[in-house]
Amino acid sequence: MLVRGFPAQAFDTNCYVVAAAEGAPCVVVDPGIGVEEQLDALLRELDLSPVAVLLTHGHLDHTFSVTPVCGARGIPAYIHPADDALLTDPMRGMGAQTSQMFGGRLQWTRPSDVVQLDPGTPMELAGLRISTDFAPGHTPGSVVFRLPGEEADGEAAAPVVFSGDVLFAGSIGRTDLPGGSWEQMQASLAGVVLPLPDDTVVLPGHGPATTIGRERASNPYLQDLPSPPPSRGL
């Protein structure tokens, strides 16, 4: 499995490209603000052809480029139904400070092809088997995407989880924005994050990669839940 990521131009939101190998179909995860040029260059470098965009949630810093990325290639965007409305009106998910950055207005066009995620049904996309876990708290429709470890040269690779703004290295997503819920976040951490194997590689929506084992041992928000809510993110 091939995974490449890079930060967007704002909010350090990580955009990822996932494929079975170079020269293959791929999926794009969370195309944020100003990623189009860098994404196009990466796709050319690796000879990849996107078949879908996967969104961990509907906040603008993760979805800003979804319409041009999808529209240029005629591919769908996948999002949980509870965050679908944010693809029509992203301002609904913004805090006051972020809204002021856009002057309270935003030129926005909803993607023409939106598929609602079904967390109970694994997806077969780009030659990959991708599972979706519903993990609300940061937003009502937050999800994490899981891919199993693949065997290479007789050895099994670690599974991978794209955690969006549910889990970061050393922290978790904030719950004080419209639609956020500290109680739901606690339930998601306990029911979705903590059961994952320790060797699972965590590729978060912001910041560096980590592992479930590392976070289980050192992340203060996973120690004897609950703890005070954080304030990182959009």
Rosetta blueprint (number, residue, H / E / L):
1 M L
2 L E
3 V E
4 R E
5 G E
6 F E
7 P E
8 A L
9 Q L
10 A L
11 F L
12 D L
13 T E
14 N E
15 C E
16 Y E
17 V E
18 V E
19 A E
20 A L
21 A L
22 E L
23 G L
24 A L
25 P E
26 C E
27 V E
28 V E
29 V E
30 D L
31 P L
32 G L
33 I L
34 G L
35 V L
36 E H
37 E H
38 Q H
39 L H
40 D H
41 A H
42 L H
43 L H
44 R H
45 E H
46 L H
47 D L
48 L L
49 S E
50 P E
51 V E
52 A E
53 V E
54 L E
55 L L
56 T L
57 H L
58 G L
59 H L
60 L H
61 D H
62 H H
63 T H
64 F L
65 S L
66 V H
67 T H
68 P H
69 V H
70 C H
71 G H
72 A L
73 R L
74 G L
75 I L
76 P L
77 A E
78 Y E
79 I E
80 H L
81 P H
82 A H
83 D H
84 D H
85 A H
86 L H
87 L H
88 T L
89 D L
90 P H
91 M H
92 R H
93 G H
94 M L
95 G L
96 A H
97 Q H
98 T H
99 S H
100 Q H
101 M H
102 F L
103 G L
104 G L
105 R L
106 L L
107 Q L
108 W L
109 T L
110 R L
111 P L
112 S L
113 D L
114 V E
115 V E
116 Q E
117 L L
118 D L
119 P L
120 G L
121 T L
122 P L
123 M E
124 E E
125 L E
126 A L
127 G L
128 L E
129 R E
130 I E
131 S E
132 T E
133 D E
134 F E
135 A L
136 P L
137 G L
138 H L
139 T L
140 P L
141 G L
142 S L
143 V E
144 V E
145 F E
146 R E
147 L E
148 P L
149 G L
150 E L
151 E E
152 A E
153 D L
154 G L
155 E E
156 A E
157 A L
158 A L
159 P L
160 V E
161 V E
162 F E
163 S E
164 G E
165 D L
166 V L
167 L E
168 F E
169 A L
170 G L
171 S E
172 I E
173 G L
174 R L
175 T L
176 D L
177 L L
178 P L
179 G L
180 G L
181 S L
182 W H
183 E H
184 Q H
185 M H
186 Q H
187 A H
188 S H
189 L H
190 A H
191 G H
192 V H
193 V H
194 L L
195 P L
196 L L
197 P L
198 D L
199 D L
200 T L
201 V E
202 V E
203 L E
204 P E
205 G L
206 H E
207 G L
208 P L
209 A L
210 T E
211 T E
212 I H
213 G H
214 R H
215 E H
216 R H
217 A H
218 S H
219 N L
220 P H
221 Y H
222 L H
223 Q L
224 D L
225 L L
226 P L
227 S L
228 P L
229 P L
230 P L
231 S L
232 R L
233 G L
234 L L
